[in-house]
Each structure stands twice: as structure tokens, then as C-alpha cells.
Amino acid sequence: MRASEFVSEAKKSKAHPDHVSTMQPSMVVHDMDPGYDYYRFMIKIAGYPQKNAAHDHEHFRDHPVMTAYTQAEEDMLSATVKGMGKKASWITTENGKEPSSNNKKSPVAFNSGARKKK
């Protein structure tokens, strides 16, 4: 008995049309490792279109950045890094503040559901 008689190559299924119709333009990179390759890909995306341009955030380029929103999360990050024998330093220990220059007006019109009086 030959392998071709009982082994069949599975065809890759396409995304369901109902799912596709609700998505923003999306792509799948079939030959990319979802770990390190994806990480490097996102680093390249962050610098697009510059290829090797120097930035003021260059020290983040080759290092994962972790963020803690609570003291418990800070403790978890510190303990895990220490437990793995890795070296890390906190960039900041203060809570972030939204810059006053941020646009806070929504581009989506708000409708409270109330009708206007005629």
C-alpha cells in the first residue's frame, strides 16, 4: 500500500465570508513565526517608512517593553524578570498622563436617542 492511497493533503480553508465582511483590511503571513519573527515584523512596522532612521526611542528597538497599570502588576513583572535571571530597568514609575495636545473629540457623532423637538 502506498502512502498516497491513504494520506490526503488538507486544503487550507478560506475565511468564512460572514467573518471577512466584518473585518478591516487584514492579511495573514503564512511563513512567519508568531513569536520572534512577528516581534521583528512589528518593530519594522513601527519605523516605516524609514529603514534605519535614528529615533529618540531607539533604546526600545531591540527590547520588549512591558507596562504595569497597578502595583500588583509591577510586582509580577519585577518578580518574573528576577526569577528568570534577566536584567531590566524601569523607564518610569509614574502613572502616564494624556498630553493636552491629544484630540479628545470623537470623530463619531453622538446620538443620545432623544428626538429633537419640532
C-alpha positions as a Markdown table, in Angstrom:
| # | Residue | x | y | z |
|---|---|---|---|---|
| 1 | Met | 0.0 | 0.0 | 0.0 |
| 2 | Arg | 1.4 | 3.4 | -1.0 |
| 3 | Ala | 1.1 | 6.5 | 1.3 |
| 4 | Ser | -0.7 | 8.4 | -1.4 |
| 5 | Glu | -3.5 | 5.9 | -1.1 |
| 6 | Phe | -4.3 | 6.8 | 2.5 |
| 7 | Val | -2.8 | 10.2 | 3.0 |
| 8 | Ser | -4.5 | 13.2 | 1.6 |
| 9 | Glu | -3.2 | 16.8 | 1.7 |
| 10 | Ala | -5.6 | 19.0 | 3.6 |
| 11 | Lys | -6.5 | 22.1 | 1.7 |
| 12 | Lys | -6.3 | 25.4 | 3.5 |
| 13 | Ser | -9.8 | 26.7 | 4.1 |
| 14 | Lys | -10.6 | 30.3 | 3.2 |
| 15 | Ala | -12.1 | 32.7 | 5.8 |
| 16 | His | -15.8 | 32.5 | 6.1 |
| 17 | Pro | -17.5 | 35.3 | 4.0 |
| 18 | Asp | -19.5 | 36.4 | 7.1 |
| 19 | His | -16.3 | 36.9 | 9.0 |
| 20 | Val | -14.5 | 38.6 | 6.2 |
| 21 | Ser | -17.3 | 41.1 | 5.6 |
| 22 | Thr | -16.9 | 42.5 | 9.1 |
| 23 | Met | -13.1 | 42.9 | 9.1 |
| 24 | Gln | -10.9 | 45.8 | 8.3 |
| 25 | Pro | -8.3 | 45.1 | 5.6 |
| 26 | Ser | -6.4 | 42.1 | 7.1 |
| 27 | Met | -3.6 | 39.8 | 6.0 |
| 28 | Val | -2.1 | 36.6 | 7.2 |
| 29 | Val | 1.6 | 35.9 | 6.7 |
| 30 | His | 1.8 | 32.2 | 6.3 |
| 31 | Asp | 5.6 | 31.7 | 6.7 |
| 32 | Met | 6.1 | 33.9 | 9.8 |
| 33 | Asp | 6.9 | 32.6 | 13.2 |
| 34 | Pro | 4.3 | 34.0 | 15.6 |
| 35 | Gly | 6.9 | 34.7 | 18.2 |
| 36 | Tyr | 10.2 | 36.3 | 17.3 |
| 37 | Asp | 9.5 | 36.9 | 13.6 |
| 38 | Tyr | 6.3 | 38.6 | 14.4 |
| 39 | Tyr | 8.1 | 40.8 | 17.0 |
| 40 | Arg | 10.7 | 41.8 | 14.5 |
| 41 | Phe | 8.0 | 42.5 | 11.9 |
| 42 | Met | 6.2 | 44.9 | 14.3 |
| 43 | Ile | 9.5 | 46.7 | 15.0 |
| 44 | Lys | 9.9 | 47.2 | 11.3 |
| 45 | Ile | 6.3 | 48.5 | 11.0 |
| 46 | Ala | 6.9 | 50.9 | 13.9 |
| 47 | Gly | 9.7 | 52.5 | 11.9 |
| 48 | Tyr | 8.0 | 52.6 | 8.5 |
| 49 | Pro | 8.9 | 54.1 | 6.0 |
| 50 | Gln | 12.3 | 54.8 | 7.4 |
| 51 | Lys | 14.7 | 51.9 | 7.0 |
| 52 | Asn | 17.4 | 52.6 | 9.6 |
| 53 | Ala | 16.4 | 56.1 | 10.8 |
| 54 | Ala | 17.6 | 57.1 | 14.3 |
| 55 | His | 14.7 | 57.9 | 16.6 |
| 56 | Asp | 14.6 | 59.2 | 20.1 |
| 57 | His | 13.1 | 55.9 | 21.2 |
| 58 | Glu | 16.0 | 53.9 | 19.6 |
| 59 | His | 16.7 | 52.2 | 23.0 |
| 60 | Phe | 13.4 | 50.3 | 22.7 |
| 61 | Arg | 14.1 | 48.9 | 19.2 |
| 62 | Asp | 15.5 | 45.5 | 20.2 |
| 63 | His | 14.0 | 45.1 | 23.6 |
| 64 | Pro | 10.5 | 44.1 | 24.8 |
| 65 | Val | 8.7 | 46.8 | 26.7 |
| 66 | Met | 6.2 | 45.8 | 29.4 |
| 67 | Thr | 3.7 | 48.1 | 31.1 |
| 68 | Ala | 2.1 | 47.8 | 34.5 |
| 69 | Tyr | -1.2 | 49.5 | 35.3 |
| 70 | Thr | -1.3 | 48.6 | 39.0 |
| 71 | Gln | 1.2 | 48.0 | 41.8 |
| 72 | Ala | 0.3 | 44.2 | 41.7 |
| 73 | Glu | 1.3 | 44.1 | 38.0 |
| 74 | Glu | 4.6 | 46.0 | 38.8 |
| 75 | Asp | 5.3 | 43.3 | 41.4 |
| 76 | Met | 4.5 | 40.5 | 39.0 |
| 77 | Leu | 6.8 | 41.9 | 36.3 |
| 78 | Ser | 9.7 | 42.5 | 38.6 |
| 79 | Ala | 9.4 | 39.1 | 40.3 |
| 80 | Thr | 9.2 | 37.3 | 36.9 |
| 81 | Val | 12.1 | 39.1 | 35.4 |
| 82 | Lys | 14.2 | 38.4 | 38.5 |
| 83 | Gly | 13.1 | 34.8 | 38.6 |
| 84 | Met | 14.2 | 34.3 | 35.0 |
| 85 | Gly | 17.6 | 35.8 | 35.8 |
| 86 | Lys | 17.0 | 38.6 | 33.3 |
| 87 | Lys | 18.1 | 42.3 | 33.6 |
| 88 | Ala | 15.5 | 45.0 | 33.4 |
| 89 | Ser | 15.1 | 48.6 | 34.3 |
| 90 | Trp | 12.0 | 50.8 | 34.8 |
| 91 | Ile | 11.7 | 53.6 | 32.2 |
| 92 | Thr | 9.3 | 55.4 | 34.5 |
| 93 | Thr | 7.5 | 54.6 | 37.7 |
| 94 | Glu | 4.9 | 57.3 | 37.4 |
| 95 | Asn | 1.4 | 56.9 | 36.0 |
| 96 | Gly | 1.0 | 58.1 | 32.5 |
| 97 | Lys | -0.9 | 61.3 | 31.7 |
| 98 | Glu | -2.7 | 62.1 | 28.5 |
| 99 | Pro | -1.0 | 65.0 | 26.7 |
| 100 | Ser | -3.1 | 68.1 | 26.5 |
| 101 | Ser | -2.4 | 68.2 | 22.7 |
| 102 | Asn | -4.4 | 65.0 | 22.2 |
| 103 | Asn | -7.6 | 65.3 | 20.2 |
| 104 | Lys | -10.4 | 64.3 | 22.7 |
| 105 | Lys | -13.3 | 65.0 | 20.4 |
| 106 | Ser | -14.7 | 61.8 | 18.9 |
| 107 | Pro | -14.9 | 61.5 | 15.1 |
| 108 | Val | -18.2 | 59.6 | 15.6 |
| 109 | Ala | -21.3 | 61.7 | 16.0 |
| 110 | Phe | -23.0 | 61.0 | 19.4 |
| 111 | Asn | -26.7 | 60.3 | 19.3 |
| 112 | Ser | -28.3 | 60.0 | 22.7 |
| 113 | Gly | -31.5 | 58.6 | 21.2 |
| 114 | Ala | -33.5 | 61.7 | 22.2 |
| 115 | Arg | -35.6 | 63.2 | 19.4 |
| 116 | Lys | -35.4 | 66.9 | 18.7 |
| 117 | Lys | -38.5 | 68.9 | 19.5 |
| 118 | Lys | -40.3 | 70.3 | 16.5 |
